[in-house]
Amino acid sequence: MNNSQQRGATGRSQARRAELMAIGRKLFADTSYDALSMDDIAQHAGVAKGLIYYYFKSKRGYYLAIVEESVAELVARAAAETELAGSERARRTIDGYLYYAEHHRAAYRTIVTGGVGSDAEVLAIRDAVREELVATIAEAAYGRRTVSPLARLALVGWLSGVEGITLEWIGGLDGKGRLGRDEVAALLVRQLRATLTVIEEFAPDHLAPPAHEAPGDPDDHAPVTGSP
């Protein structure tokens, strides 16, 4: 096989793997992990079961690959546009986070709740995304990704609130009177501003950004513009 043929085979292999990942995300969005067998997955995908084993080794490997891909997408969307000023970056981070949760509800629930029971690997993936999001917010607020233990604790507490609010919000997206993403983002941005103010009270070396520059300033009642 020449180089051109090898590249073609690799491209086809990557495309087939991507197809299986997309199918798996849809399946696990509607059906619990335990309720899906490899035979079910193969039937829905229209492929031989051996092909799934070839790419992912096992059902658990398939599931973990889907979770990891979901986490990478969530972090990439939330932490995009690093060239923006801190206040706008914080707004975009929150809006990107909500956008992902709104359009990938099952994947978001898996990431936040830990997925299959108390699976240690899924929990580790969840913890990694939390660390990255806390670091992203810290960088937007303070210009650095590493903060004091007290500041980190406060930001983790804020993020836990974000997760709870987001889970409640996506659970009611199809109901009457639901809030729009802009409204939820504005709420979370305002709560972040309050958290930064409290951090400064306890840790004066962690100055909250000036009101006109920080998330939660008087303009935060305006819709948050972000991902389409």
C-alpha positions, 0 to 999 in steps of 0.5 A: 500500500502506497502513502496515498492509499494509507492516508485514504485508509486512515481517513476512512478509519477516522470517519468510521470511528467518528460515525460510531461516536456520534451514534453512541452519543445519541444512544446514551442520550436516550438510554442508560448505560446498563440498558444498552448491550453491545448487540444493541449498539451494533444494531443501531449503528448497522455494523458488526459488533466486532467493529465496535470492539476493534475501535473501542475494545469494550462497551465501557471503553466506548462509553469513556471515549464518548465522555472524554470527547464530550468533556473536550468539547465542553472545555473548548467551547467554554474557554474559547476566545482567550484574547478577549478582556477578562470581563468579556471572556468570563461572559463568553465562558459562561455562555459557552458552557450553557450553550453546550449544556443546552444542546448536549443535555445527556452528555452534560448530565453525564459529565456533571453527575459522574456518569455510570454509578461511581465509575472512578474514571468518569469521576476523574474526567469530571474533576478534570473539567471542573479544574479547567473551568475554575482555572479559566475563570480565575485567569479571566478574573485575576490574570492567572490560573492559580489562586490561593486555596481560599479563592479556589474554594470559593470559585469551586463553590460558585461552579457547583452552583453553576452545575446545579442551576444548569442541571435544573435549567436543562431539565425544564427547557421544554416547559412553559415559562422557562428562562432563556440562555441569556437570562441564566448566563446573566444570573451566573455572571452576577453571582460570579461578581458577588463571589469575587467580591467575597473572595477579596474580603477574605483574601485582600491580595485577590482584588476583585476587578473594578466594577466596570471591568468585572463580570457582574457590572451594571451592564450585566442585565443586558443579554449575554451574547455568545455562541449561536 
